Amino acid sequence: MPARWRTKSGCLTCRIRRKKCDEESKECRACRRNHLTCIWESDKAPSNALVRHHRPESLVKVAARNLTIFDSPTSEALLSYFASVVLPQLLIPGTPSAFHNEVLSLAVQYPCIRDSFLACASGFLTNCGQKVPVHAFKYYSSAVFATRKMIEDSKLAGTEDWLFLLTVALCIFERIQSGPSSKAIAHLLGATRVMALKVKRSAKSQRETITPLQQTCAAALLYHAATTAFLSPDLQWLPEYASWDQVEEYIEVSDLSVFAMPPRLCRVILEISRLARRTPLNHEDSLLALSLREQLGQWINRQSTVDPGQGANPASEGLEQIQRAAELYALTADILLHKIMNPQVSAEDSLVQARVKQVLTNLQSDVDGLFWNQHYAWPFAILGCTVQRETEMLYLLGRLEKLWERSHWGDIKRTTNLLEGLFQSRKKNAQFASMKDLRREDTPEPFDLLLKADGFSIFSAG
């Protein structure tokens, strides 16, 4: 391997940046000083004593036995960018810190994973207006081709952790793209099939310990399914209940999830999205809708678990933010579910507007924190059909503009295009409160679009 690596046993972040690492703690001084994610090969950074007497095997040596990490300086720079800039943005707040180490360690071992990460990094840079020497789809195609080749050569069992991670990474790549449509559901389908095989295997043997990688990938799978399905015409591709029950087996059963988007809430949102395609509801679906509304209540009517006596404790503040993030999603999902259960109701309905007010208050209370993240763009599509004032619509568009500037996440661009189209249509058809006297009675209401599979398609082109 090249001699340019300046540290042989330090954190992975310093290695890919070709900087010296002091190896003193889980977060080295170089990463702390530069506000980077400090990543190690194993879950624990070596202590000073271990560094002196037993240094862990060098990442360079691992790579030398298996593959050449980088085929060009461009690839090296892209992985560095992915580790320090892209990966932290992709993770839902609350993601276990050990996940960083596992995913980048797998990127060293498996070219498919590394290429999927390079594709994501290239996609972000392209959205930022940067000229990337190697197009993102080259890395994407390389990852997909190599995986298909292994499948054809019967070199995969279909239960590998890295394969599960790859399907999630490819889904993320699709959502990064800022074009008029996303093909993320195809990769979500692949991820659920891998999970089904994993659960089937574990049922035949002693249950293995669930790692942060497995837990986070399972939570990510539910999150992406929940926030992709509603706006996708390919919702029917996703499997039914049994597969999602299997996914949940890999996630800790707790009402107070560490993730800002609790997996249980994601599951509820996914089932609500399915019901939106099946209106008017039959008797069985109506019972399911009642059950889903009851489940939403635990996030909408939550009791804060934060002790007021804790004051400005950072940990308690972080937990409060995570609870409010779940509440934001639950409130928006309840608006959609109310429409599903009462198709004739209008956006002016008192319950709908009470929820809209709660959501906007929730958003506005977070000046510059957790909700300034691309993970919270999903509710905006529903809000765009329900807010009654032009100023509220302009607030949503302004928020999306800021989100795009900060994250350059493709779904935000698509949501922005959707809301801009809705805004112009609603102005033209006098569908804001201030224009009520000019409204024609036969004008279709935007709120009705929530129950149509292709209802947003006329606004989604970018």
C-alpha positions in Angstrom: 0.0 0.0 0.0 1.2 3.6 -0.6 3.4 5.2 2.0 1.2 8.2 2.1 -0.9 6.8 5.0 0.4 8.7 8.0 -1.2 6.7 10.7 -1.2 2.9 11.0 -3.5 2.3 13.9 -5.5 5.5 14.4 -9.1 6.1 13.6 -10.4 5.5 10.1 -11.3 9.1 9.7 -7.7 10.2 10.1 -6.5 7.4 7.8 -8.7 8.4 4.9 -7.8 12.0 5.5 -4.1 11.0 5.6 -3.7 12.9 8.9 -1.9 11.9 12.1 -4.2 10.5 14.9 -3.4 10.8 18.6 -5.3 7.5 19.3 -6.1 8.8 22.8 -9.8 8.1 23.0 -13.0 7.2 21.1 -12.9 10.7 19.7 -9.4 11.8 18.7 -8.4 15.4 18.9 -8.1 15.8 15.1 -11.7 14.8 14.6 -12.9 16.8 17.5 -11.1 19.9 16.3 -12.5 19.5 12.7 -16.0 18.5 13.8 -15.7 15.1 12.0 -17.1 11.7 13.0 -14.3 9.8 14.6 -14.6 6.2 13.2 -12.7 3.1 14.4 -12.4 -0.4 12.9 -13.9 -2.0 16.0 -16.7 -0.8 18.3 -14.1 0.5 20.8 -11.1 2.8 20.2 -7.9 1.4 21.7 -6.9 2.8 25.1 -3.4 4.2 25.5 -2.3 1.0 27.2 -3.6 -1.1 24.3 -1.9 1.2 21.8 1.4 0.7 23.5 1.2 -3.1 24.0 -1.2 -4.5 21.4 -2.0 -2.4 18.4 -5.1 -3.6 16.4 -4.5 -4.9 12.9 -4.0 -2.0 10.5 -6.8 -1.2 8.1 -4.1 -1.0 5.4 -3.1 -4.6 6.2 -6.7 -5.8 6.0 -7.1 -4.1 2.6 -3.8 -5.5 1.4 -5.0 -9.1 1.9 -8.3 -8.5 0.3 -8.3 -5.7 -2.2 -6.9 -2.3 -3.1 -9.0 0.3 -1.2 -8.8 3.0 -3.7 -8.3 2.8 -7.4 -7.7 6.5 -7.7 -7.2 9.7 -5.6 -10.8 10.6 -6.6 -12.2 7.5 -5.0 -10.2 8.1 -1.8 -11.4 11.7 -1.6 -15.0 10.6 -2.2 -14.9 8.1 0.6 -13.4 10.7 2.9 -16.2 13.1 2.0 -18.8 10.3 2.6 -17.4 9.4 6.0 -17.2 13.0 7.3 -20.1 14.8 5.5 -22.6 12.4 3.9 -22.9 9.6 6.4 -23.7 11.8 9.4 -26.5 13.4 7.3 -28.0 10.1 6.3 -28.3 8.7 9.8 -31.6 9.3 11.7 -30.8 11.0 15.0 -30.4 8.4 17.7 -28.5 6.0 15.5 -26.0 4.0 17.6 -22.5 5.4 17.3 -21.0 2.0 16.7 -22.8 1.8 13.4 -20.3 4.3 11.9 -17.5 1.9 12.5 -19.2 -1.2 11.2 -20.4 0.3 7.9 -17.0 1.8 7.0 -15.2 -1.4 8.0 -17.5 -3.3 5.6 -16.7 -0.7 2.9 -13.0 -1.8 3.2 -13.9 -5.5 2.9 -16.5 -5.4 0.1 -16.1 -3.3 -3.1 -19.9 -3.4 -3.6 -20.4 -1.5 -0.3 -17.6 0.9 -1.1 -19.0 1.7 -4.5 -22.5 2.3 -3.2 -21.0 4.8 -0.7 -19.0 6.5 -3.4 -22.2 6.7 -5.5 -24.0 8.4 -2.6 -21.1 10.9 -2.1 -21.0 11.6 -5.9 -24.7 12.2 -5.9 -24.5 14.7 -3.0 -21.7 16.6 -4.7 -23.6 16.7 -8.0 -26.6 18.1 -6.2 -24.3 20.7 -4.6 -23.4 21.9 -8.1 -19.9 20.4 -7.9 -18.3 18.8 -10.9 -17.4 15.2 -10.0 -14.8 13.5 -12.2 -16.5 10.1 -12.0 -20.3 10.1 -12.4 -22.3 8.7 -9.6 -24.0 6.1 -11.8 -20.7 4.5 -12.6 -20.2 3.6 -8.9 -23.9 2.6 -8.6 -23.7 0.4 -11.7 -20.5 -1.2 -10.5 -22.1 -2.1 -7.1 -25.2 -3.6 -8.7 -23.3 -5.5 -11.4 -20.8 -7.0 -9.0 -23.6 -8.1 -6.7 -25.6 -9.7 -9.5 -22.5 -11.5 -10.6 -22.0 -13.0 -7.2 -25.7 -14.1 -7.2 -25.3 -15.7 -10.6 -22.2 -17.5 -9.5 -24.0 -18.7 -6.3 -21.4 -17.0 -4.1 -24.1 -15.5 -1.8 -26.3 -17.1 0.8 -28.6 -14.0 0.7 -28.3 -13.5 4.5 -25.1 -11.5 4.6 -25.1 -8.4 6.7 -23.1 -6.5 4.1 -25.8 -7.4 1.5 -28.5 -6.0 3.7 -26.5 -2.8 4.1 -25.9 -2.7 0.4 -29.7 -2.8 -0.4 -30.3 0.1 2.1 -27.4 2.1 0.6 -28.7 1.7 -2.9 -32.2 2.8 -1.7 -30.5 5.9 -0.2 -28.7 6.5 -3.5 -32.1 6.6 -5.3 -33.5 9.0 -2.8 -30.5 11.3 -3.2 -31.2 11.8 -6.9 -33.0 15.0 -7.5 -34.9 13.9 -10.7 -38.7 13.8 -11.0 -39.0 10.2 -9.7 -37.3 7.8 -7.4 -36.8 4.0 -7.9 -36.0 3.4 -4.2 -38.8 0.9 -3.7 -37.1 -1.7 -5.9 -34.2 -1.8 -3.5 -36.5 -1.8 -0.5 -38.1 -4.9 -1.9 -34.6 -6.5 -2.1 -33.9 -5.6 1.5 -37.1 -7.2 2.8 -36.2 -10.4 0.9 -32.8 -10.5 2.6 -34.4 -9.9 5.9 -36.9 -12.8 5.3 -33.9 -15.1 4.6 -32.1 -13.9 7.8 -35.1 -14.5 10.0 -35.7 -18.0 8.4 -32.0 -18.9 9.0 -32.1 -17.7 12.6 -35.3 -19.7 13.3 -33.3 -22.9 12.5 -30.4 -22.1 14.8 -29.8 -20.3 18.0 -30.7 -16.6 17.8 -27.6 -14.5 17.1 -26.9 -11.3 19.0 -28.3 -8.4 17.1 -25.5 -5.9 16.2 -25.8 -2.1 15.9 -25.5 -2.6 12.1 -28.4 -5.1 11.9 -30.6 -3.0 14.2 -29.9 0.3 12.3 -30.4 -1.3 8.9 -33.7 -2.8 10.0 -34.8 0.6 11.4 -33.6 2.4 8.2 -35.6 -0.1 6.1 -38.8 0.6 7.9 -38.1 4.4 7.8 -37.4 4.4 4.0 -40.5 2.3 3.3 -42.7 4.5 5.4 -41.5 7.8 3.9 -41.2 6.5 0.3 -44.4 4.5 -0.1 -47.1 7.2 0.1 -45.7 9.3 -2.7 -44.7 6.3 -4.9 -46.9 4.8 -7.6 -45.0 1.5 -6.9 -46.4 1.0 -3.4 -47.9 -2.3 -4.4 -44.4 -3.7 -4.9 -43.7 -3.7 -1.2 -44.5 -7.0 0.6 -47.4 -7.4 3.0 -47.5 -7.7 6.8 -45.4 -10.9 7.4 -42.2 -9.4 5.9 -42.5 -6.2 8.1 -43.1 -8.4 11.2 -39.7 -10.0 10.3 -38.0 -6.6 10.0 -39.3 -5.7 13.5 -37.8 -8.8 14.9 -34.4 -7.1 14.4 -35.3 -4.0 16.3 -35.4 -3.6 20.0 -39.0 -3.7 21.2 -39.5 -0.4 23.0 -42.0 2.4 23.0 -39.2 4.8 23.6 -37.0 4.1 20.6 -33.5 5.7 20.5 -34.3 6.6 16.9 -35.9 10.0 16.2 -38.2 8.1 13.8 -39.3 5.1 16.0 -39.5 2.0 13.9 -43.0 1.2 15.3 -44.3 4.5 14.1 -42.7 3.9 10.7 -44.6 0.6 10.5 -47.9 2.4 11.4 -47.2 5.1 8.7 -46.5 2.4 6.1 -49.9 0.7 6.8 -51.7 4.0 6.7 -50.1 4.6 3.2 -51.5 1.2 2.1 -55.0 2.2 3.3 -54.8 5.4 1.3 -54.7 3.3 -1.8 -57.7 1.2 -0.7 -60.4 3.8 -0.1 -63.3 3.5 0.4 -62.5 1.1 3.2 -64.1 -2.3 3.6 -65.1 -3.5 7.1 -61.7 -5.2 7.7 -59.8 -2.1 6.6 -62.0 0.1 8.8 -61.0 -2.0 11.9 -57.4 -1.7 10.9 -57.7 2.1 10.6 -59.2 2.3 14.1 -56.3 0.2 15.4 -53.7 2.4 13.7 -55.3 5.6 15.1 -55.1 4.1 18.6 -51.4 3.3 18.0 -50.7 6.9 16.8 -52.1 8.2 20.1 -49.0 7.0 22.0 -46.9 9.6 20.1 -49.5 12.3 19.8 -50.7 12.2 23.4 -47.3 11.4 24.9 -46.3 12.3 28.3 -42.8 13.7 28.4 -40.2 11.4 30.0 -37.9 14.3 30.6 -37.7 15.4 34.2 -38.2 19.2 34.4 -35.7 19.2 37.3 -33.0 18.1 34.9 -32.7 21.7 33.6 -30.7 22.2 30.4 -29.1 18.7 30.5 -28.0 17.9 26.9 -29.1 14.3 27.1 -32.6 15.3 28.3 -32.8 17.9 25.6 -31.9 15.4 23.0 -34.5 13.0 24.2 -37.1 15.7 24.1 -36.2 16.6 20.6 -36.5 12.9 19.5 -40.0 12.8 21.2 -41.1 15.9 19.3 -39.8 14.5 16.0 -41.9 11.4 16.5 -44.9 13.6 17.4 -44.4 15.6 14.2 -44.7 12.5 12.1 -47.6 11.1 14.1 -49.6 14.3 13.8 -49.2 14.4 10.1 -50.0 10.7 9.7 -53.2 11.3 11.7 -54.3 13.9 9.2 -53.9 11.4 6.4 -55.6 8.7 8.4 -58.6 11.0 9.2 -59.0 11.6 5.5 -58.8 7.9 4.8 -61.5 7.1 7.3 -63.7 10.1 6.2 -63.1 10.6 2.4 -65.8 13.3 2.2 -64.1 15.5 4.8 -62.5 18.8 3.6 -59.2 20.3 4.7 -61.2 23.0 6.6 -62.4 20.3 9.0 -61.8 21.4 12.6 -59.8 18.3 13.6 -57.6 18.6 10.5 -56.8 22.2 11.1 -56.1 21.5 14.8 -53.5 19.0 13.7 -52.1 21.4 11.1 -51.7 24.0 13.9 -49.9 21.5 16.1 -47.6 20.4 13.3 -46.6 24.0 12.4 -46.1 24.9 16.0 -43.9 21.8 16.3 -41.8 22.8 13.3 -41.5 26.5 14.2 -40.4 25.7 17.8 -37.2 24.1 16.4 -35.3 27.1 15.2 -32.1 25.5 14.0 -32.0 22.0 15.3 -33.3 18.5 14.7 -36.0 19.2 12.2 -33.6 21.1 9.9 -32.8 17.6 8.5 -33.9 15.9 5.3 -35.6 13.2 7.3 -38.4 15.6 8.2 -39.5 16.5 4.6 -42.2 13.8 4.4 -45.0 15.6 6.3 -44.7 18.6 3.9 -46.5 16.9 1.1 -49.6 16.3 3.3 -49.4 19.8 4.8 -49.3 21.3 1.3 -52.8 19.9 0.7 -54.1 21.0 4.1 -52.8 24.5 5.1 -55.4 27.2 4.6 -53.2 30.3 4.4 -50.8 31.5 1.7 -48.3 32.5 4.5 -48.3 28.9 5.8 -47.6 27.5 2.3 -44.8 30.0 1.8 -43.4 29.0 5.2 -43.2 25.4 4.1 -41.6 26.3 0.8 -39.0 28.5 2.6 -38.3 25.6 5.0 -37.8 23.2 2.1 -35.4 25.7 0.5 -33.3 25.8 3.6 -33.4 22.0 3.9 -32.1 21.7 0.3 -29.3 24.2 0.9 -28.2 22.1 4.0 -28.6 18.6 2.8 -29.0 18.5 -1.0 -31.3 15.5 -0.6 -33.2 14.5 -3.8 -36.5 13.9 -2.0 -36.5 17.5 -0.8 -36.2 18.8 -4.4 -39.1 16.6 -5.4 -41.2 17.7 -2.5 -40.3 21.3 -3.3 -41.5 20.8 -6.9 -44.6 19.2 -5.6 -45.4 22.1 -3.2 -44.6 24.8 -5.8 -47.0 23.1 -8.2 -49.7 22.9 -5.5 -49.1 26.5 -4.5 -49.6 27.8 -8.0 -52.7 25.5 -8.6 -54.3 26.6 -5.3 -53.7 30.3 -6.0 -55.2 29.9 -9.5 -58.3 28.1 -8.1 -58.7 30.4 -5.1 -58.1 27.6 -2.6 -56.7 29.7 0.2 -58.8 31.2 3.0 -58.3 34.7 1.8 -59.7 33.8 -1.6 -62.8 31.9 -0.5 -65.3 34.3 -2.1 -63.7 33.7 -5.5 -63.7 29.9 -5.3 -65.8 27.9 -7.7 -67.8 25.1 -6.2 -66.8 22.5 -8.8 -63.0 23.0 -8.3 -61.4 19.7 -7.0 -59.9 20.1 -3.6 -56.2 19.4 -3.1 -57.0 17.4 0.1 -58.7 14.8 -2.2 -55.3 14.1 -3.9 -54.2 12.3 -0.7 -56.4 9.3 -1.7 -55.3 9.0 -5.3 -52.3 6.9 -6.3 -51.3 9.3 -9.0 -52.8 12.4 -7.4 -49.5 14.2 -7.1 -48.0 13.2 -10.5 -49.1 16.4 -12.2 -47.0 18.4 -9.8 -44.0 16.2 -9.3 -42.0 16.9 -12.5 -38.9 18.9 -11.8 
